[in-house]
Amino acid sequence: MQAHALEVTGVTVPDTAQVGNAALLLNGAGLRTKFFFKVYVGALYLDKKAHTAAAVLANTGPQRIAMFWKMEVDTPDIQDGFKEGFDANNTPAEIAALAPQLKQLMAAFGTFRQVQEGDVINIDYLPGEGLRITLNGREIGRIAGAEFYMALLRIWFGEHAVGDALGRGMLGN
C-alpha cells in the first residue's frame, strides 16, 4: 500500500513514520481549530489504513498521533484541552481507573512551558509497551498500558471528539 504526504494549511505531513520497529503509513491529517484559530495539524499513522473511528479503535498495532503546532500554546492550555477531551469521551469509571496514567500524561506535558509554531508532539503507541511521548524528537514521557491509549484515542475518535473536521481528516475522509 502506498501513502502520500499531505499538505494541510502550510504544514507538510510526512507520508510515513517509524514507531519502534514498525514503518507506519499516514492514514490522514486534519486541522484542529478553536475559536477560528489554527491550533495544530493532527495526523494519524497506522500499520494499515482505517477510515472509521471503530476501525482505528479496534487496531491493536503500533500507531502514532502527531500534532504539528500552528501557534504558540501554553502548557496549561494543552493540559486542559487533553483533560476536557478525555473526560468528554470516557465514562466516569474509565476516568477513575485511568487517573494514574492521565496524571503521567499531564506530567509529561509539564516538562515544557509552551509549544511554539513548528513544534511537533508525537504520541506513539507500541504494543506491549504503551505510549511514548516526544516533543521535537525528545522523549518527554512513557505511559504503560493499551487501555490508556485507547481512552486517549477517543479524544479524536470518540462520540464527543474534538473537531469533526480534524477527525475526518485523520481518518482520510
JOSULTA-V268002 format. One record per helix or strand. SS is the DSSP state (@ for helix, = for strand). FROM is the first residue (numbers start at 0). LEN is the number of residues. If there is no record, write none. Layout:
# JOSULTA-V268002
{{SS,FROM,LEN} {SS,FROM,LEN}}
This chain:
# JOSULTA-V268002
{{=,5,3} {=,10,3} {=,15,4} {=,21,13} {=,36,10} {@,52,6} {=,62,7} {=,72,2} {@,74,14} {@,91,6} {@,98,11} {=,113,2} {=,119,7} {=,129,6} {=,137,6} {@,145,12} {@,163,7}}
